[in-house]
Amino acid sequence: MERVIGFIGAGNMGGALLGGLAREGLQNTVLVFDVSEQALANAVSLGAEGASSAAEVAMKADIIVLAVKPQFYPDVLPQVQGNLRKTAMVISLAPGYDIAALKKVLGQEQRIVRAMPNTPALLGEGMTSVAFSEDSYEVEEKEAVLQIFRKAGKAVEIREALMDAAMAAASCSPAFAYLFIEALGDAATAMGVPRALSYEMAAQSLLGAAKMVLETGKHPGELKDMVCSPGGTTIQGVIALEKAGFRAAVMEAAKATLDRAQEMKQS
């Protein structure tokens, strides 16, 4: 069944999702509005149709993706309100706006989906958590929503109560990984490796380690033990990380993102 997919916002994240949908050719009509003429032109170059307003997208689309930053929601939501089809599904990408808050504005009968992608979606390697409102959905309707994000990486359905925790585990965590790559690159540079090569080595090693977890199905601790030979070099590095509180620091960072996400919630 063909559905009209509407995007309100075609910046970094909206553009990444559009790029994912267009990678194998658009299978549905895609309607896009963005206040930026350049962002809109980029979307049209991918095969999307340009819209004149957010209200037009709301009126015509079966699935509406709100891909604007949270600070613009107070401006955008009134344009969407009252223009939606009763059967439409509205997907919010904004932290701070839970399903209850969105229903309060858009209508209690409106079907709302919360999704939290991350920036690697730009390269088709995203990780998106998706939570559906407690309304009635056909199996193919949920699949249509999930496919928007699976075209840009992986997507999993979770309970909304876990959304803030999922944000810490996936949406925020690329920043933690970049810090690790930068620090490891600095260390290698200090040891004499050219800086560009230092970052390449660190990034590729992290990519490979992530693939080992995903593709072998082994516990990260088991994979770590495979690298740590008795009396060898790696175990000494692990000991140094433990002394510095590495794992505790990562856990505290995740908790800090969770706390901030809950502080941002709209009433």
Secondary structure, DSSP 4 states (H G I P E B T S, - for coil): ----EEEE--SHHHHHHHHHHHTT--SS-EEEE-S-HHHHHHHHHTTPEE-S-HHHHHHH-SEEEE-S-GGGHHHHHHHHTT-S-TT-EEEE--TT--HHHHHHHH-TTSEEEEEE--GGGGGT-EEEEEEE-SS---HHHHHHHHHHHHTTEEEEE--GGGHHHHIIIIISHHHHHHHHHHHHHHHHHHTT--HHHHHHHHHHHHHHHHHHHHHH---HHHHHHHH--TTSHHHHHHHHHHHTTHHHHHHHHHHHHHHHHHHT---
